């Protein structure tokens, strides 16, 4: 079994449920991933937009409950989403 050639990265503000603020270093990292994997065989999914994130996960009721639970900290929310993306779509995860 081969791993799909998909690169995932996630950077959103889970406390405010808004887009992630890209600092210069994160923006550089994002651009570098895309530059280093321009081949059409690699799909690069860097999620920084809140609405884009919701479009990936909205059909998963459990994940939406976790996302909307004020008692679950942001780190656990992002981990749950990352695991979901990998199990649902495959690929590799980049954390920055």
N, CA and C of each residue as an Amber inpcrd file, in Angstrom:
protein
   288
   0.8420000  -1.1780000   0.0000000   0.0000000   0.0000000   0.0000000
   0.8900000   1.2450000   0.0000000   0.6240000   2.1410000  -0.9120000
   1.4300000   3.3560000  -0.9700000   0.6840000   4.5230000  -0.3260000
   1.4480000   5.4530000   0.1730000   0.8850000   6.6570000   0.7880000
   0.6040000   7.6620000  -0.3170000  -0.6090000   8.2310000  -0.3490000
  -0.9000000   9.2460000  -1.3670000   0.0670000  10.4210000  -1.2550000
   0.4220000  10.9820000  -2.3800000   1.3750000  12.0990000  -2.3970000
   0.6310000  13.4060000  -2.1260000   0.2210000  13.5300000  -0.8640000
  -0.4840000  14.7220000  -0.3980000   0.2650000  15.2490000   0.8160000
   0.5500000  16.5260000   0.8180000   1.1820000  17.1780000   1.9590000
   0.1130000  18.0230000   2.6480000  -0.0440000  17.8240000   3.9550000
  -1.0130000  18.5700000   4.7490000  -0.2980000  19.4530000   5.7590000
  -0.7700000  20.6650000   5.9080000  -0.3410000  21.5490000   6.9870000
  -1.5720000  22.3420000   7.4100000  -1.6620000  22.6510000   8.6860000
  -2.8370000  23.3130000   9.2340000  -2.3940000  24.4590000  10.1300000
  -2.9420000  25.6520000   9.8820000  -2.6130000  26.8100000  10.7030000
  -3.8410000  27.7100000  10.7880000  -4.6790000  27.4680000  11.7910000
  -5.8900000  28.2750000  12.0120000  -5.9410000  28.6900000  13.4770000
  -6.7350000  29.7070000  13.7740000  -6.9220000  30.1650000  15.1440000
  -8.1500000  29.4570000  15.7120000  -7.9310000  28.4330000  16.5160000
  -9.0320000  27.6380000  17.0450000  -9.7660000  28.3420000  18.1750000
  -9.0930000  29.2460000  18.8850000  -9.7550000  29.9700000  19.9680000
 -10.8000000  30.9400000  19.4300000 -10.4610000  31.6330000  18.3580000
 -11.3640000  32.6360000  17.7820000 -12.1290000  32.1280000  16.5650000
 -11.8140000  30.9050000  16.1290000 -12.4340000  30.3090000  14.9380000
 -12.2710000  31.2250000  13.7210000 -11.0260000  31.6050000  13.4880000
 -10.7100000  32.4890000  12.3680000  -9.5110000  31.9450000  11.6070000
  -9.1830000  32.6290000  10.5270000  -8.0100000  32.2630000   9.7360000
  -6.7570000  32.3640000  10.5980000  -5.7530000  31.5750000  10.2400000
  -4.4820000  31.6550000  10.9340000  -3.6990000  32.8640000  10.4610000
  -3.0580000  33.5460000  11.3940000  -2.2060000  34.6740000  11.0360000
  -0.8480000  34.1390000  10.6220000  -0.4800000  34.4230000   9.4130000
   0.7910000  33.9190000   8.9020000   1.8990000  34.9210000   9.1930000
   2.8180000  34.5370000  10.0720000   3.9910000  35.3570000  10.3120000
   4.9280000  35.1890000   9.1200000   5.9510000  36.0170000   9.0670000
   6.9030000  35.9210000   7.9580000   7.5430000  34.5380000   7.8900000
   7.8710000  33.9650000   9.0470000   8.5280000  32.6520000   9.0310000
   7.5720000  31.5600000   8.5520000   6.3030000  31.6350000   8.9400000
   5.3350000  30.6360000   8.4870000   5.0350000  30.8240000   7.0080000
   4.9270000  32.0660000   6.5770000   4.6880000  32.3470000   5.1530000
   5.8590000  31.8090000   4.3160000   7.0870000  32.0110000   4.8030000
   8.2710000  31.4920000   4.1140000   8.1950000  29.9690000   4.0280000
   7.8270000  29.3200000   5.1320000   7.7250000  27.8660000   5.1670000
   6.6750000  27.3770000   4.1770000   5.5220000  28.0400000   4.1590000
   4.4420000  27.6800000   3.2400000   4.9140000  27.7950000   1.7930000
   5.5460000  28.9120000   1.4430000   6.0440000  29.1070000   0.0800000
   7.1120000  28.0750000  -0.2700000   7.9440000  27.7400000   0.6970000
   9.0210000  26.7780000   0.4600000   8.4700000  25.3780000   0.1710000
   7.4280000  24.9720000   0.8790000   6.8150000  23.6640000   0.6110000
   6.3160000  23.6190000  -0.8240000   5.6140000  24.6580000  -1.2270000
   5.0520000  24.6860000  -2.5780000   6.1590000  24.7190000  -3.6240000
   7.2360000  25.4810000  -3.3610000   8.3550000  25.5490000  -4.3050000
   9.0600000  24.2060000  -4.4290000   9.2080000  23.4840000  -3.3250000
   9.9520000  22.2290000  -3.3570000   9.1330000  21.0590000  -3.8860000
   7.8310000  21.2360000  -3.9800000   6.9790000  20.1550000  -4.4800000
   6.0750000  20.6570000  -5.5970000   6.6840000  21.2130000  -6.6560000
   5.8500000  21.7270000  -7.7430000   5.3640000  20.6320000  -8.6900000
   5.8680000  19.4070000  -8.4950000   5.4850000  18.3310000  -9.3990000
   3.9810000  18.0980000  -9.3060000   3.3350000  17.8420000 -10.4190000
   1.8930000  17.6200000 -10.3980000   1.4740000  16.3910000  -9.5960000
   2.4130000  15.4770000  -9.3400000   2.0510000  14.2760000  -8.5940000
   1.8540000  14.5540000  -7.1030000   2.3550000  15.6870000  -6.6150000
   2.1710000  16.0640000  -5.2190000   1.0610000  17.0930000  -5.1010000
   0.1450000  16.8460000  -4.1940000  -0.9070000  17.8100000  -3.8850000
  -0.5380000  18.4510000  -2.5490000  -0.4230000  19.7680000  -2.5120000
  -0.0470000  20.4790000  -1.2910000  -1.2850000  21.1810000  -0.7390000
  -1.7130000  20.7730000   0.4550000  -2.8830000  21.3630000   1.1090000
  -2.4370000  22.0590000   2.3860000  -2.2870000  23.3530000   2.3210000
  -1.9330000  24.1350000   3.4940000  -3.1780000  24.9240000   3.8840000
  -3.8030000  24.5110000   4.9600000  -5.0720000  25.1030000   5.3690000
  -4.8130000  26.2230000   6.3630000  -5.0810000  27.4470000   5.9360000
  -4.9530000  28.6130000   6.8050000  -6.2720000  29.3760000   6.8920000
  -7.2290000  29.0120000   6.0650000  -8.5170000  29.6930000   5.9980000
  -9.5640000  28.8860000   6.7700000 -10.2640000  29.5490000   7.6990000
 -11.2250000  28.8490000   8.5610000 -12.3280000  28.1660000   7.7580000
 -12.8960000  28.8660000   6.7910000 -13.9860000  28.2910000   5.9950000
 -13.5040000  27.0880000   5.1790000 -12.2780000  27.1550000   4.6960000
 -11.6970000  26.0280000   3.9670000 -11.5720000  24.8140000   4.8910000
 -11.1290000  25.0600000   6.1160000 -11.0250000  23.9780000   7.0960000
 -12.3890000  23.3340000   7.3260000 -13.4010000  24.1510000   7.5380000
 -14.7460000  23.6330000   7.7970000 -15.2500000  22.8050000   6.6160000
 -14.9080000  23.2080000   5.3990000 -15.3590000  22.4440000   4.2280000
 -14.7910000  21.0220000   4.2230000 -13.6020000  20.8370000   4.7860000
 -13.0090000  19.4960000   4.8530000 -13.6580000  18.6270000   5.9330000
 -14.0750000  19.2440000   7.0440000 -14.4710000  18.4460000   8.2100000
 -15.9520000  18.5010000   8.5610000 -16.7380000  19.3320000   7.9090000
 -18.1170000  19.5930000   8.3400000 -19.0210000  18.3600000   8.3540000
 -18.7270000  17.3630000   7.5590000 -19.5820000  16.1690000   7.5150000
 -19.2930000  15.1930000   8.6560000 -18.2180000  15.4320000   9.4010000
 -17.8650000  14.5600000  10.5180000 -18.4240000  15.1650000  11.8110000
 -19.5290000  14.6000000  12.2950000 -20.2200000  15.1580000  13.4620000
 -19.3570000  15.1520000  14.7190000 -18.6190000  14.0810000  14.9410000
 -17.7780000  13.9920000  16.1330000 -16.7180000  15.0840000  16.1100000
 -16.0880000  15.2610000  14.9800000 -15.0520000  16.2820000  14.8550000
 -15.6310000  17.6850000  15.0440000 -16.8130000  17.9270000  14.5160000
 -17.4520000  19.2360000  14.6940000 -17.7940000  19.4770000  16.1660000
 -18.1920000  18.4320000  16.8900000 -18.4630000  18.5800000  18.3250000
 -17.1840000  18.9190000  19.0800000 -16.0930000  18.2620000  18.7150000
 -14.8030000  18.5660000  19.3430000 -14.4160000  20.0070000  19.0530000
 -14.5660000  20.4220000  17.8160000 -14.1900000  21.7730000  17.4040000
 -14.9940000  22.8300000  18.1550000 -16.2530000  22.5540000  18.4260000
 -17.1270000  23.5260000  19.0860000 -17.1710000  23.3840000  20.6050000
 -16.4040000  22.4530000  21.1530000 -16.3840000  22.2440000  22.6010000
 -15.3730000  23.1920000  23.2390000 -15.8560000  24.0870000  24.0840000
 -14.9790000  25.0870000  24.7040000 -14.0080000  24.4840000  25.7170000
 -14.2490000  23.2450000  26.1440000 -13.3860000  22.6100000  27.1300000
 -12.2300000  21.8300000  26.5010000 -12.2350000  21.6990000  25.1950000
 -11.1400000  21.0310000  24.4880000 -10.1580000  22.1130000  24.0420000
  -8.8910000  21.9710000  24.4310000  -7.9100000  23.0060000  24.0960000
  -7.5520000  22.9560000  22.6080000  -7.0400000  24.0720000  22.1280000
  -6.7320000  24.2220000  20.6960000  -5.7840000  23.1470000  20.1760000
  -4.7810000  22.8010000  20.9600000  -3.8090000  21.7910000  20.5160000
  -4.4940000  20.4510000  20.2580000  -5.4400000  20.0870000  21.1150000
  -6.1470000  18.8170000  20.9270000  -7.0920000  18.8850000  19.7370000
  -7.7000000  20.0460000  19.5240000  -8.5730000  20.2170000  18.3570000
  -7.7730000  20.0520000  17.0700000  -6.6210000  20.7190000  17.0050000
  -5.8180000  20.6310000  15.7790000  -5.2840000  19.2160000  15.5700000
  -4.9100000  18.5310000  16.6460000  -4.4560000  17.1400000  16.5110000
  -5.5720000  16.2480000  15.9760000  -6.7890000  16.4170000  16.5000000
  -7.9260000  15.6130000  16.0350000  -8.1870000  15.8580000  14.5530000
  -8.1080000  17.1170000  14.1370000  -8.3330000  17.4500000  12.7280000
  -7.2310000  16.8660000  11.8580000  -5.9950000  16.9590000  12.2990000
  -4.8810000  16.4050000  11.5240000  -5.0320000  14.8940000  11.3490000
  -5.3680000  14.2060000  12.4330000  -5.5670000  12.7540000  12.3380000
  -6.7090000  12.4230000  11.3850000  -7.7800000  13.2100000  11.4460000
  -8.9080000  12.9900000  10.5400000  -8.4760000  13.1650000   9.0900000
  -7.7730000  14.2520000   8.7950000  -7.3480000  14.5140000   7.4150000
  -6.4760000  13.3830000   6.8840000  -5.5610000  12.9030000   7.7210000
  -4.6910000  11.8060000   7.2870000  -5.4690000  10.5100000   7.0950000
  -6.3910000  10.2200000   7.9920000  -7.1410000   8.9650000   7.8470000
  -8.1570000   9.0360000   6.7080000  -8.7230000  10.2030000   6.4750000
  -9.7450000  10.3560000   5.4370000  -9.1410000  10.4790000   4.0370000
  -8.0670000  11.2610000   3.9220000  -7.5070000  11.5770000   2.6050000
  -6.1190000  10.9880000   2.3710000  -5.4130000  10.6240000   3.4420000
  -4.0620000  10.0930000   3.3080000  -3.0360000  11.1950000   3.1490000
  -1.8020000  10.7860000   3.0240000  -0.7280000  11.7380000   2.8200000
   0.1960000  11.8320000   4.0160000   0.9080000  12.9320000   4.0650000
   1.8530000  13.1920000   5.1480000   1.5330000  14.5500000   5.7590000
   1.9270000  14.6980000   7.0130000   1.6300000  15.9090000   7.7600000
   2.9010000  16.6970000   7.9980000   2.8240000  17.9990000   7.8150000
   3.9260000  18.8910000   8.1510000   3.4270000  19.7920000   9.2650000
   4.1560000  19.8260000  10.3640000   3.7970000  20.7180000  11.4740000
   4.7970000  21.8450000  11.5090000   4.2790000  23.0480000  11.6140000
   5.1740000  24.2070000  11.7260000   4.6480000  25.1630000  12.7320000
